[in-house]
Amino acid sequence: MLDTTSFETIVRNRRATRQFLSTPVPSEQITAVLRDAQHAPSNCNTQPWNVHIVSGTKRDELSQALLHAEEKGEAAPDFSFDMADFFGIYGERAQASGKALYDILDIAREDRIGRREALLKNFDFFGAPHVALMFMPTFGDNVRTAGDLGMYGQTFLLSLKARGLAGIPQTSLSFFAPSIRSVLGISDEYRMLFGISFGYGDPAAVVNRLDAGRADISESVIFHG
Ligand SMILES: Cc1cc2nc3c(=O)[nH]c(=O)nc-3n(C[C@H](O)[C@H](O)[C@H](O)COP(=O)(O)O)c2cc1C
C-alpha cells in the first residue's frame, strides 16, 4: 500500500519560509537532502544542476557582498526577470501574493522603507544558516535546463520538509549573480537561476504562517477525451 497520506501532508504543507532559526543543520542531514534532490529527473538524464552550499563565515561574507551590491544598484541577473512581463491573471496573482506578504508583515502599501527592509531580508537569507545556489551550464536557449533545475529545486524543498527542515526558493539572489561568482570563485560558464535558503523555520514567526493559496485545478488543467 502506497503511503499517499504522508506524501500529501508534505507537499501540501510545504511553505516558503521567511524567518529561520540560526541553528545550523548537521552536515549528514544536508547530505541526505542533496542525495534526495539528486534523484530529480532531467532531460536525457543530463543532471545539469551545479549546486553551491554556503554556510558559516562564507555565508556571512556572501550576505555582506549581496547587501553591498544591492545598495549600489548593481543588479545583473544572468536571466531576465521583470514583474511587468506578467500579464492578466498572472500579474493579478503576483500582486495578490505581494499584498498577502506585506499584510502579514503589517507593512502598509505606502511604507517604502518597510518594504525595502522586507526585501533586504532576502540578502540575509532570512536568517537561514545555509543557502544552496543553483547554477547551470548553458545549452541552446537554456529553457530545458532551467526546467531541470526547477525539478531539482522542488525535490530539494520537499526533502527539507520531510526531514523537519524548511527552505525558500529565491530568484532575488540571482539578481547579483556576478557578485556571487566573485565571492565563491565560480566560473562564468555557469549561470545562476535561483537560490534556496534553508535551515530550521522559526515556529514563532507569524510570516511563516502565510498560506499563499492556489487556484482550483480547473483554472490550470484542461481535460481531453
Ligand atoms: C523560483 C522561485 C523563486 C522565488 N523567489 C523568491 C524570492 O526571491 N523572494 C521571496 O520572498 N520569495 C520567493 N519565492 C517564493 C514564492 O513567493 C512562493 O513560493 C509563492 O508565493 C507560493 O508560496 P508557497 O511557496 O509558500 O506555497 C520564489 C519561488 C520560486 C518557485
The ligand as a MOL file (V3000), in Angstrom:
LIG
                    3D

  0  0  0     0  0            999 V3000
M  V30 BEGIN CTAB
M  V30 COUNTS 31 33 0 0 0
M  V30 BEGIN ATOM
M  V30 1 C 11.8120 30.0160 -8.4580 0
M  V30 2 C 11.2110 30.7630 -7.3020 0
M  V30 3 C 11.7790 31.9530 -6.8890 0
M  V30 4 C 11.2640 32.6630 -5.8000 0
M  V30 5 N 11.8920 33.8140 -5.3840 0
M  V30 6 C 11.5050 34.4030 -4.2200 0
M  V30 7 C 12.2550 35.4980 -3.6990 0
M  V30 8 O 13.2600 35.9450 -4.2750 0
M  V30 9 N 11.8440 36.0460 -2.5220 0
M  V30 10 C 10.7370 35.5850 -1.8530 0
M  V30 11 O 10.4140 36.1310 -0.7760 0
M  V30 12 N 10.0040 34.5340 -2.3230 0
M  V30 13 C 10.3900 33.9250 -3.4750 0
M  V30 14 N 9.7050 32.8160 -3.9490 0
M  V30 15 C 8.6310 32.2450 -3.1330 0
M  V30 16 C 7.2450 32.4300 -3.7430 0
M  V30 17 O 6.7820 33.7330 -3.4740 0
M  V30 18 C 6.3120 31.3590 -3.1320 0
M  V30 19 O 6.7770 30.0870 -3.4980 0
M  V30 20 C 4.8680 31.5240 -3.6040 0
M  V30 21 O 4.3220 32.7450 -3.1220 0
M  V30 22 C 3.9750 30.3710 -3.1170 0
M  V30 23 O 4.0600 30.2570 -1.7170 0
M  V30 24 P 4.4800 28.8810 -1.0180 0
M  V30 25 O 5.8490 28.5140 -1.5310 0
M  V30 26 O 4.5050 29.1880 0.4620 0
M  V30 27 O 3.4580 27.8590 -1.3830 0
M  V30 28 C 10.1560 32.1400 -5.0970 0
M  V30 29 C 9.5720 30.9390 -5.5280 0
M  V30 30 C 10.0860 30.2600 -6.6130 0
M  V30 31 C 9.4700 28.9470 -7.0340 0
M  V30 END ATOM
M  V30 BEGIN BOND
M  V30 1 1 1 2
M  V30 2 1 2 3
M  V30 3 2 2 30
M  V30 4 2 3 4
M  V30 5 1 4 5
M  V30 6 1 4 28
M  V30 7 2 5 6
M  V30 8 1 6 7
M  V30 9 1 6 13
M  V30 10 2 7 8
M  V30 11 1 7 9
M  V30 12 1 9 10
M  V30 13 2 10 11
M  V30 14 1 10 12
M  V30 15 2 12 13
M  V30 16 1 13 14
M  V30 17 1 14 15
M  V30 18 1 14 28
M  V30 19 1 15 16
M  V30 20 1 16 17
M  V30 21 1 16 18
M  V30 22 1 18 19
M  V30 23 1 18 20
M  V30 24 1 20 21
M  V30 25 1 20 22
M  V30 26 1 22 23
M  V30 27 1 23 24
M  V30 28 2 24 25
M  V30 29 1 24 26
M  V30 30 1 24 27
M  V30 31 2 28 29
M  V30 32 1 29 30
M  V30 33 1 30 31
M  V30 END BOND
M  V30 END CTAB
M  END
